[in-house]
Amino acid sequence: MADAAITVENVRKRYGDTQALDGLDLEVTRGTVHAVLGPNGAGKTTLVRILSTLLRPDGGRVEVAGHDVVRQAREVRLRIGLLGQHAALDEGLGGRQNLEMFGRLHHLGARHARVRADELLERFDLTDTGRKPVRSYSGGMRRRLDLAASLITDPQVLFLDEPTTGLDPRGRAEVWSAVRSLVGGGTTVVLTTQYLEEADQLAHRISVVDRGRVIAEGTADELKALTGGDRIDVVLRDERHLGAALALLPVAKDDIRVDRDRRLLSAPVTDRMAALSAVVRALEEAGVEAEDVALRRPTLDEVFLHLTGQDDRTKEAV
């Protein structure tokens, strides 16, 4: 595709007896955020390492920013940035000093490195903290500075490998805002994350990876539709009535999720309002007291568990 920033075709990578990537295909459009989700060991980090030229694939074809990651690795490295799971900052230096150091490591002249550092400090709202040692920064500030460092060469493509791991909600929100700003300026972002809310908030498209392959891809809404659309949740006053309530829901028992601890039954529905009325009426007629009955869209967490075959743990016999 002409507007593809990344093209991955039939990529394979093995570590001993472990097949980390098994014919994986992926295409990322320029100027978008593309999230890669998957359980631990699915191959996400291996994919990012191949895309960023840190690891050679055993087979297949990979192009980033129009260049082959094996034959033209240097050209790729000139056009990408990488933010790993752990900060690469010098705790004893200030924010400006860190950025200038990264600039010099990327062969920018001293003056160019200073100018670029000032630009990035302003862009990420860190100007007032530029001379303070990084050890005094909050988690969100450190991550924003780390993100700024990954942009020192103004890359076309940026890889973010679980960028907000360990941050509190405020810190995550700060990083999300910075990522949106980057994409608004034309940067392509590939994001791996363990926070499904993060993919829901940021990604234009999402690829779900399991056992080294992409098993589903689409927008968040398209993926949510795979679980059957809307759901009705019933929270009972008494756990002992779960069995009776289960028989009243107008769907197959195998489609209903049961959470005993929360006294919750959750079932897919097609006609939202008709299903709500029917369930409320059936519960009342059966004398089963409900604490709450609500309609909702499926969450990305449910999509993830459904697609990777892990949602069986949320179902049990009543």
Phi, psi and chi 1 to 4 in degrees:
 res  aa     phi    psi   chi1   chi2   chi3   chi4
   1 MET       -  137.0 -170.5  167.4   64.0      -
   2 ALA   -64.3  -34.7      -      -      -      -
   3 ASP   -96.8   21.0   60.5  -12.9      -      -
   4 ALA   -82.1  127.3      -      -      -      -
   5 ALA   -83.9  -28.0      -      -      -      -
   6 ILE  -139.1  134.1  -64.3  171.8      -      -
   7 THR  -130.1  123.8  -58.4      -      -      -
   8 VAL  -124.5  123.5  179.4      -      -      -
   9 GLU  -128.0  119.2  -65.7  179.9   -9.3      -
  10 ASN    50.9   46.2 -166.0   30.7      -      -
  11 VAL   -83.6  135.8  167.4      -      -      -
  12 ARG  -128.0  144.4  -58.7  178.7  -59.8  -77.4
  13 LYS  -152.7  129.0 -177.6   64.5 -176.9  179.4
  14 ARG  -121.7  139.3  176.6 -177.5  -70.5  -84.6
  15 TYR  -114.9   99.8  -60.1  104.7      -      -
  16 GLY    60.8 -119.4      -      -      -      -
  17 ASP   -88.4   -2.5  -65.8  -27.8      -      -
  18 THR   -98.6  123.5  -58.2      -      -      -
  19 GLN   -90.9   96.8 -170.4   74.1   44.5      -
  20 ALA   -71.9  -44.5      -      -      -      -
  21 LEU  -125.0  131.9  -62.6  179.7      -      -
  22 ASP  -130.2   69.3 -172.5   19.1      -      -
  23 GLY    79.9   41.6      -      -      -      -
  24 LEU   -77.0  137.1 -174.9  141.2      -      -
  25 ASP  -121.2  141.0  -63.9  -52.8      -      -
  26 LEU  -158.9  141.0 -179.5   70.4      -      -
  27 GLU  -137.2  129.8 -164.8  163.3   81.9      -
  28 VAL  -119.5  125.8  178.2      -      -      -
  29 THR   -79.2  142.8  -56.6      -      -      -
  30 ARG   -58.9  144.6  -62.9 -179.0 -167.1  -82.0
  31 GLY    69.4   25.2      -      -      -      -
  32 THR  -128.2  166.3   64.9      -      -      -
  33 VAL  -100.8  122.5  178.3      -      -      -
  34 HIS  -116.3  115.8 -163.9  112.9      -      -
  35 ALA   -92.5  140.9      -      -      -      -
  36 VAL  -116.9  115.1  178.7      -      -      -
  37 LEU  -112.7  152.6  -56.0 -179.7      -      -
  38 GLY   172.9  157.6      -      -      -      -
  39 PRO   -67.5  167.6   24.5  -32.6      -      -
  40 ASN   -57.0  133.8  -70.2  -24.8      -      -
  41 GLY    85.9    5.8      -      -      -      -
  42 ALA   -74.9  -20.9      -      -      -      -
  43 GLY   115.8    8.1      -      -      -      -
  44 LYS   -62.8  -51.7  -56.6 -174.3  -59.1  -63.1
  45 THR   -67.5  -36.5  -63.0      -      -      -
  46 THR   -59.9  -41.9  -64.1      -      -      -
  47 LEU   -61.7  -46.7  174.1   62.3      -      -
  48 VAL   -62.8  -38.8  168.8      -      -      -
  49 ARG   -66.2  -35.4  -67.0 -177.7   67.6 -165.8
  50 ILE   -70.0  -45.0  -71.7  173.4      -      -
  51 LEU   -61.6  -32.0  -68.6  172.0      -      -
  52 SER   -95.9   13.5   55.3      -      -      -
  53 THR    69.1   14.5   76.2      -      -      -
  54 LEU   -82.8  -12.2  -63.7  176.1      -      -
  55 LEU  -147.1  138.4 -169.9   66.7      -      -
  56 ARG   -92.7  134.7  -68.7  173.1   65.7   98.8
  57 PRO   -72.4  156.6   28.3  -34.8      -      -
  58 ASP   -79.8  -22.7  -65.1  -25.4      -      -
  59 GLY  -170.1  167.4      -      -      -      -
  60 GLY    97.4 -177.6      -      -      -      -
  61 ARG  -126.8  135.1 -176.9  176.2   74.4   90.8
  62 VAL  -134.8  124.7 -178.1      -      -      -
  63 GLU  -123.1  134.0  -75.5 -169.7    1.4      -
  64 VAL  -127.1  126.5  174.9      -      -      -
  65 ALA    53.6   36.4      -      -      -      -
  66 GLY    82.5    9.5      -      -      -      -
  67 HIS  -130.1  144.2  -63.0  -84.9      -      -
  68 ASP   -73.3  130.1 -172.4  -81.3      -      -
  69 VAL   -70.8  -18.0  -62.1      -      -      -
  70 VAL   -95.0  -54.1  175.1      -      -      -
  71 ARG   -77.8  -24.6  -66.0 -176.2  -69.4  102.8
  72 GLN  -128.2   44.8  -60.1  168.1  -59.3      -
  73 ALA   -58.4  -40.3      -      -      -      -
  74 ARG   -64.0  -41.3 -177.7  177.3  179.5  -81.9
  75 GLU   -63.2  -38.1  -64.2  -61.0  -39.3      -
  76 VAL   -64.4  -47.1  170.9      -      -      -
  77 ARG   -61.0  -29.2  -74.0 -167.2  -72.9  -90.9
  78 LEU   -71.1  -14.5  -69.4  173.3      -      -
  79 ARG  -115.7    4.7  -68.9  163.6  172.8   81.0
  80 ILE  -125.8  160.8   65.5  171.4      -      -
  81 GLY  -129.0  154.4      -      -      -      -
  82 LEU  -138.0  125.3  171.9   63.4      -      -
  83 LEU  -115.1  108.8  177.2   60.7      -      -
  84 GLY   -81.4 -173.8      -      -      -      -
  85 GLN   -73.3  -22.0  -64.5  179.4   22.1      -
  86 HIS  -120.3  139.0  -53.7  -71.6      -      -
  87 ALA   -62.1  143.0      -      -      -      -
  88 ALA  -112.7   34.7      -      -      -      -
  89 LEU   -97.6  154.4  -55.7  169.6      -      -
  90 ASP   -89.0  112.7 -172.3  -42.9      -      -
  91 GLU   -62.9  -27.1  -62.2  -84.0  -38.6      -
  92 GLY   -83.4  -16.2      -      -      -      -
  93 LEU   -93.2  159.2  -62.0  178.8      -      -
  94 GLY   -78.3  171.2      -      -      -      -
  95 GLY   -60.6  -45.6      -      -      -      -
  96 ARG   -63.0  -42.7  178.0  174.2  -75.8  100.7
  97 GLN   -62.2  -40.5  -70.5  173.4  -54.9      -
  98 ASN   -60.6  -46.5  -94.1  -79.0      -      -
  99 LEU   -66.8  -39.9  -66.5  180.0      -      -
 100 GLU   -63.1  -39.2  -71.2 -178.4   14.3      -
 101 MET   -62.2  -44.8  177.2 -177.3   67.4      -
 102 PHE   -62.9  -37.3  -84.1   97.2      -      -
 103 GLY   -61.4  -43.6      -      -      -      -
 104 ARG   -67.5  -36.5  -61.8  -55.8  -62.1  -86.3
 105 LEU   -63.6  -26.4  -70.9  172.3      -      -
 106 HIS   -95.3   18.7  -77.1   86.1      -      -
 107 HIS    67.9   26.7  -51.7  -66.4      -      -
 108 LEU   -80.5  145.4  -59.1 -177.1      -      -
 109 GLY   -66.0  163.2      -      -      -      -
 110 ALA   -57.3  -45.8      -      -      -      -
 111 ARG   -66.3  -44.5 -178.2  178.9  178.6  -80.1
 112 HIS   -61.3  -40.5 -169.7 -176.9      -      -
 113 ALA   -63.9  -40.1      -      -      -      -
 114 ARG   -65.4  -44.6  -74.5 -165.1  -59.8  -88.1
 115 VAL   -62.4  -44.9  170.1      -      -      -
 116 ARG   -64.5  -39.3 -174.3   64.2  177.8  149.0
 117 ALA   -61.0  -45.1      -      -      -      -
 118 ASP   -63.0  -40.3  -73.1  -21.6      -      -
 119 GLU   -60.9  -44.6  -69.9  174.0  -10.3      -
 120 LEU   -73.2  -36.2  -69.8  167.8      -      -
 121 LEU   -60.7  -41.3  -72.4  170.8      -      -
 122 GLU   -69.9  -40.5 -177.9  175.2   -1.5      -
 123 ARG   -62.0  -36.8 -176.7  173.8 -173.6  177.2
 124 PHE  -102.8   19.0  -70.9   96.7      -      -
 125 ASP    55.7   46.9 -163.8   21.8      -      -
 126 LEU  -122.4   11.3  -67.5  167.6      -      -
 127 THR   -58.0  -42.3  -58.0      -      -      -
 128 ASP   -70.2  -15.5  -67.5  -18.7      -      -
 129 THR  -109.4    6.9   60.4      -      -      -
 130 GLY   -58.4  -29.7      -      -      -      -
 131 ARG   -99.1   -6.5  -62.3 -171.6 -177.3  -80.1
 132 LYS   -78.1  143.5  -65.1  179.7 -178.9  178.5
 133 PRO   -63.3  143.8   20.6  -31.1      -      -
 134 VAL   -60.2  -28.1  170.2      -      -      -
 135 ARG   -60.8  -19.1   69.6  169.2   64.6   93.7
 136 SER   -91.1   -2.7   68.2      -      -      -
 137 TYR   -77.6  152.1  -74.9   20.7      -      -
 138 SER   -73.4  168.6   68.3      -      -      -
 139 GLY   -59.5  -42.6      -      -      -      -
 140 GLY   -65.8  -38.3      -      -      -      -
 141 MET   -65.4  -42.3  -71.0  167.1   59.6      -
 142 ARG   -60.6  -43.4  -69.9 -177.0 -169.6 -147.4
 143 ARG   -68.5  -36.2 -147.3   51.8  175.1  147.0
 144 ARG   -65.5  -38.2  -83.0  152.7   51.7 -154.3
 145 LEU   -67.0  -40.4 -177.7   62.4      -      -
 146 ASP   -61.9  -39.3 -149.9   14.0      -      -
 147 LEU   -64.5  -41.8 -175.1   54.7      -      -
 148 ALA   -60.4  -41.6      -      -      -      -
 149 ALA   -62.7  -35.2      -      -      -      -
 150 SER   -70.8  -12.4   69.9      -      -      -
 151 LEU  -105.4   12.0  -64.9  169.9      -      -
 152 ILE   -58.8  -30.0 -158.8   73.7      -      -
 153 THR  -100.4   12.2   59.1      -      -      -
 154 ASP    54.7   60.2 -163.6   19.5      -      -
 155 PRO   -70.1  153.4   28.2  -36.3      -      -
 156 GLN   -75.9  -33.9  -61.9  174.2   30.1      -
 157 VAL  -127.5  133.1 -179.9      -      -      -
 158 LEU  -122.3  129.8  178.8   63.3      -      -
 159 PHE  -103.8  123.5  -60.2  106.3      -      -
 160 LEU  -115.6  108.3  -56.2 -179.6      -      -
 161 ASP   -98.6   99.0 -167.5    9.9      -      -
 162 GLU    49.4   63.4  -59.1 -166.0    6.2      -
 163 PRO   -70.3  -19.6   28.1  -36.8      -      -
 164 THR  -114.7   16.8   60.4      -      -      -
 165 THR   -58.5  128.8  -63.3      -      -      -
 166 GLY    86.5   -4.7      -      -      -      -
 167 LEU   -87.3  150.4  -65.1 -175.6      -      -
 168 ASP   -77.5  170.6   60.3   21.7      -      -
 169 PRO   -54.7  -37.3  -28.8   35.8      -      -
 170 ARG   -66.0  -43.3  179.8  176.4  178.1  178.6
 171 GLY   -62.8  -40.5      -      -      -      -
 172 ARG   -62.6  -42.5  -73.2 -157.1  -61.0  -86.3
 173 ALA   -62.1  -36.8      -      -      -      -
 174 GLU   -64.0  -43.4  -69.3  175.4   -4.1      -
 175 VAL   -68.0  -40.2  173.8      -      -      -
 176 TRP   -58.4  -43.9  -67.2   -5.3      -      -
 177 SER   -61.4  -40.4  177.0      -      -      -
 178 ALA   -65.1  -40.5      -      -      -      -
 179 VAL   -65.2  -43.1  171.3      -      -      -
 180 ARG   -59.9  -39.5  -69.3 -170.8 -174.6  101.4
 181 SER   -63.0  -40.7  176.0      -      -      -
 182 LEU   -61.9  -47.4  -69.9  174.8      -      -
 183 VAL   -67.0  -35.0  176.4      -      -      -
 184 GLY   -61.0  -26.2      -      -      -      -
 185 GLY   -89.7    2.8      -      -      -      -
 186 GLY   105.0   -2.5      -      -      -      -
 187 THR   -72.6  141.0  -55.4      -      -      -
 188 THR   -92.6  131.5  -57.9      -      -      -
 189 VAL  -122.0  128.5  174.3      -      -      -
 190 VAL  -108.6  122.4  174.9      -      -      -
 191 LEU  -119.8  124.1  166.5   74.3      -      -
 192 THR  -106.0  140.9   71.1      -      -      -
 193 THR  -153.2  151.0  178.6      -      -      -
 194 GLN   -98.1   -5.2   61.0  176.6  -44.9      -
 195 TYR   -99.6  107.5  -60.8  112.7      -      -
 196 LEU   -66.7  -28.9  -80.3   80.5      -      -
 197 GLU   -60.5  -33.6 -179.3 -169.1    4.4      -
 198 GLU   -63.2  -45.6 -170.4  159.3   73.8      -
 199 ALA   -63.9  -40.3      -      -      -      -
 200 ASP   -62.1  -38.7 -147.5  -10.9      -      -
 201 GLN   -75.9  -38.1  -72.5  -79.0  -24.9      -
 202 LEU  -106.0  -33.9  -66.1  176.8      -      -
 203 ALA   -82.6  135.6      -      -      -      -
 204 HIS   -76.1  -37.3  -62.7   88.7      -      -
 205 ARG  -138.9  154.7  -69.7 -171.8   71.3   78.5
 206 ILE  -131.8  132.6  -60.1  167.9      -      -
 207 SER  -111.5  127.8  -66.6      -      -      -
 208 VAL   -97.7  122.2 -178.7      -      -      -
 209 VAL  -110.7  135.1  176.7      -      -      -
 210 ASP  -148.5  133.4 -164.7   22.1      -      -
 211 ARG    53.5   39.3  -64.0 -178.5  177.2   87.2
 212 GLY    80.7   10.5      -      -      -      -
 213 ARG  -132.7  154.7  -68.0  174.9  174.9  -93.6
 214 VAL   -81.6  117.5  173.1      -      -      -
 215 ILE  -101.0  -12.9   59.4  172.6      -      -
 216 ALA  -163.8  151.2      -      -      -      -
 217 GLU  -153.2  144.9 -176.6  176.7  -58.8      -
 218 GLY   163.1 -172.9      -      -      -      -
 219 THR   -73.0  168.3   65.3      -      -      -
 220 ALA   -58.8  -42.8      -      -      -      -
 221 ASP   -65.9  -39.0  -75.2  -16.8      -      -
 222 GLU   -64.6  -40.4  -72.4  169.7  -12.7      -
 223 LEU   -69.5  -38.2  -68.1  177.6      -      -
 224 LYS   -62.9  -32.6  -71.5  173.5 -176.1  178.9
 225 ALA   -65.3  -22.3      -      -      -      -
 226 LEU   -67.7  -20.9  -63.9  177.2      -      -
 227 THR   -87.2    0.7   65.0      -      -      -
 228 GLY   108.0   13.3      -      -      -      -
 229 GLY    79.5 -140.2      -      -      -      -
 230 ASP   -68.0  157.4  -63.8  -42.0      -      -
 231 ARG  -131.1  155.9  -59.4 -170.4   71.4   85.6
 232 ILE  -114.8  129.4 -172.5  167.1      -      -
 233 ASP  -108.9  131.9  -73.0   -5.7      -      -
 234 VAL  -121.9  119.7  178.6      -      -      -
 235 VAL  -106.5  120.1  179.5      -      -      -
 236 LEU   -92.2  155.9  -57.8  176.5      -      -
 237 ARG   -75.6  -28.9  -68.2 -166.0 -178.9  -80.4
 238 ASP  -130.1  122.8 -168.3  -28.2      -      -
 239 GLU   -58.0  -28.5  177.1 -168.6  -22.8      -
 240 ARG   -66.2  -15.5  -68.6  173.2  -61.3  177.5
 241 HIS   -93.4    5.8  -67.5  158.5      -      -
 242 LEU   -58.9  -43.8  -78.7  171.0      -      -
 243 GLY   -62.3  -44.1      -      -      -      -
 244 ALA   -65.1  -42.6      -      -      -      -
 245 ALA   -66.3  -36.0      -      -      -      -
 246 LEU   -58.2  -40.0 -177.2   65.2      -      -
 247 ALA   -70.7  -18.3      -      -      -      -
 248 LEU   -88.6  -18.8  -61.7  174.0      -      -
 249 LEU   -73.2  136.2  -64.7 -176.0      -      -
 250 PRO   -83.5   45.2   32.7  -36.3      -      -
 251 VAL  -143.3  168.5  -64.5      -      -      -
 252 ALA   -63.6  142.7      -      -      -      -
 253 LYS   -58.6  -34.7 -176.5  175.3  178.4 -179.2
 254 ASP   -66.4  -18.9  -72.3  -14.3      -      -
 255 ASP   -89.3   -3.8  -68.5  -27.8      -      -
 256 ILE   -97.8  130.1  -59.0  173.9      -      -
 257 ARG   -93.4  137.4  -63.8 -168.1  178.9   96.1
 258 VAL  -121.5  129.6 -178.9      -      -      -
 259 ASP  -125.6   99.3 -173.6  -28.0      -      -
 260 ARG   -62.8  -41.3  -78.9 -173.5  176.3  -83.9
 261 ASP   -59.4  -36.2  -67.8  -23.1      -      -
 262 ARG   -97.8    2.3  -63.3  163.6   59.3 -164.7
 263 ARG    55.4   42.6  -51.9 -176.8  -51.3  -77.4
 264 LEU  -114.7  135.6  169.1   70.1      -      -
 265 LEU  -118.1  134.8  -61.2  175.4      -      -
 266 SER  -131.6  125.9  179.7      -      -      -
 267 ALA  -135.3  146.0      -      -      -      -
 268 PRO   -73.0  146.8   27.1  -33.6      -      -
 269 VAL  -137.3  156.4  -65.5      -      -      -
 270 THR  -105.0  -57.1   50.4      -      -      -
 271 ASP   -91.2  102.0 -171.1  -30.5      -      -
 272 ARG   -55.1  -59.4  -69.3  166.4   54.3   87.4
 273 MET   -70.7  -37.3  -59.0  -47.7  -62.6      -
 274 ALA   -64.1  -41.2      -      -      -      -
 275 ALA   -65.7  -40.9      -      -      -      -
 276 LEU   -61.6  -47.1  179.2   62.6      -      -
 277 SER   -62.7  -42.9  -61.4      -      -      -
 278 ALA   -65.2  -40.6      -      -      -      -
 279 VAL   -69.3  -44.9  168.1      -      -      -
 280 VAL   -60.1  -44.1  169.8      -      -      -
 281 ARG   -64.8  -43.0 -175.2  168.4   56.0 -108.8
 282 ALA   -64.7  -39.5      -      -      -      -
 283 LEU   -64.6  -43.7  -69.4  171.5      -      -
 284 GLU   -62.7  -45.1  -71.2  178.3  -12.8      -
 285 GLU   -65.3  -30.6  -68.5  174.4   -7.3      -
 286 ALA   -87.2   -4.8      -      -      -      -
 287 GLY    72.0   24.7      -      -      -      -
 288 VAL   -96.4  116.9  175.9      -      -      -
 289 GLU   -82.1  128.7  -71.0 -171.1   79.4      -
 290 ALA  -108.5  136.9      -      -      -      -
 291 GLU   -80.6  -31.1 -163.9  169.5  -83.1      -
 292 ASP  -160.4  142.3 -171.3   29.3      -      -
 293 VAL  -132.9  124.0 -179.1      -      -      -
 294 ALA  -145.2  147.4      -      -      -      -
 295 LEU   -95.6  143.9  -69.3  165.5      -      -
 296 ARG  -156.6  161.5   64.3  174.9  177.8   81.6
 297 ARG   -79.6  152.4  -61.3  -67.4  -49.6  -79.3
 298 PRO   -65.2  150.5   20.3  -29.8      -      -
 299 THR   -91.8  162.2   66.5      -      -      -
 300 LEU   -66.8  -27.4 -153.0   50.9      -      -
 301 ASP   -60.2  -44.3  -62.7   67.8      -      -
 302 GLU   -65.6  -38.6  -70.2  171.3  -32.0      -
 303 VAL   -60.1  -47.8  174.7      -      -      -
 304 PHE   -58.8  -48.8  177.6   77.9      -      -
 305 LEU   -64.4  -38.7  -65.6  172.9      -      -
 306 HIS   -65.2  -46.6  171.7   72.3      -      -
 307 LEU   -71.7  -33.5  -68.6  173.2      -      -
 308 THR   -92.1    6.0   58.3      -      -      -
 309 GLY    72.9   23.0      -      -      -      -
 310 GLN  -104.0    3.9  -61.5 -177.7   41.1      -
 311 ASP   -83.8   -3.9   61.5  -12.7      -      -
 312 ASP   -62.0  -29.3  -72.4  -19.2      -      -
 313 ARG   -67.5  -17.8   66.6 -174.0 -178.9 -172.7
 314 THR   -90.8   -1.5   66.1      -      -      -
 315 LYS  -111.3  143.3  -62.3  178.2 -178.3  178.5
 316 GLU  -153.2  157.8   57.1 -179.1   83.2      -
 317 ALA   -74.3  144.2      -      -      -      -
 318 VAL  -115.9      -  176.6      -      -      -
